[in-house]
Amino acid sequence: MTATECPACEASVVVDDAVLPNEIVECGDCRSELEVVTTEPVLLALAPTIEEDWGE
């Protein structure tokens, strides 16, 4: 397990060592969805929101 910082609230987020890039994890404090940007070292960013494309 690796601990890193939430980019939204700066709380500590514990991430499994087997985490993969682009995987989504959740901050236990603020409940933000976070995307794993890199694994060496583990870097998190706010996950992009999914928008409807209205059939386009």
C-alpha positions in Angstrom: 0.0 0.0 0.0 1.2 3.5 -0.9 -0.1 6.8 0.6 -0.4 9.9 -1.5 -2.2 13.2 -1.3 -5.7 14.0 -2.6 -5.5 16.9 -5.0 -8.9 18.1 -3.9 -8.7 18.2 -0.1 -5.0 17.3 0.6 -6.0 14.3 2.7 -3.9 11.2 2.7 -5.2 8.6 0.2 -4.0 5.0 0.5 -3.6 3.2 -2.9 -2.9 -0.5 -3.5 0.6 -1.2 -4.9 -1.0 -3.0 -7.8 -2.9 0.1 -9.0 -2.7 0.8 -12.7 -2.5 4.1 -14.6 -6.0 5.6 -15.5 -7.6 3.6 -12.7 -10.2 5.5 -10.6 -9.9 5.6 -6.8 -11.9 7.5 -4.3 -10.7 9.9 -1.5 -12.1 8.6 1.8 -12.4 12.1 3.2 -14.0 14.2 0.4 -15.3 11.4 -1.7 -13.7 12.9 -4.9 -13.1 10.5 -7.7 -9.4 10.5 -8.5 -7.5 9.1 -11.5 -4.1 7.5 -11.2 -1.8 9.5 -13.5 1.4 7.7 -12.7 2.4 4.7 -10.6 6.1 5.4 -10.0 5.6 7.5 -7.9 1.8 7.3 -7.4 0.3 10.6 -8.6 -3.4 11.4 -8.5 -5.5 13.9 -10.3 -9.2 14.8 -10.3 -11.0 12.3 -12.5 -12.7 13.8 -15.6 -16.4 14.0 -15.4 -18.4 12.0 -17.9 -20.5 14.2 -20.1 -23.4 13.1 -22.2 -22.7 13.4 -25.9 -26.4 13.4 -26.9 -25.8 10.9 -29.6 -23.1 12.8 -31.4 
